[in-house]
């Protein structure tokens, strides 16, 4: 048990790492829902908030308030504490930092769309962007919807739907109509060959 009136937020980095190890072992031995379990868990959260602040600083240029990023980052920290497996012996930070960054990135993904777009299409946009980069790296200057579909193992219609949905990613692309270039249309991911209208589905 920690000393009375001990403030875990003021622990030096070295002390925090050592205490975190000890408290994670203690937490693993306690029964969930008990007062001591909640005390140890809350102490771990407070002691490791510096990890959340560290991760939030990496996203400071994105324009969101620090308070918002700290809140969502703390969710990631809590998930890391709850899912940490002491039997593996890995450093807590190797799990916590990716969880924290993941929550912050999810926050940006969910709040930077200028129109309401289903989650599956938001995720498809990210996959399409990666596939496009990979194809361009292999020499394809303007990957077609068919090439992207083949790359991702999905139907071409789904790719077309994702490309159209990409125009909801920022207000600039919403205000600017799709630009026809021959048989091509400009999308938020660049130029891709599309044919016919596409309606956005729902998740």
Buried (B, 14 or more C-beta within 10 A) or exposed (E): EBEEEEEBEEBEEEEBBEBBBEBBEBBEEBEEEEEEBEBBBEBBBBBBBEBBEBBBEEBEEBEBEEEBBBBBBBBBBBBBBEEBEBEEEEEBBEBBBEBBBBBBBBBBBEEBBBEEBBEBBBEBBEBBBEBBEEBEEEEBEBBBBEBBBBBBEBEBEBBBBBBBBBBBBBEEBBEEEBEEEEEBBBBBBBBBBBEEEBEBEEE
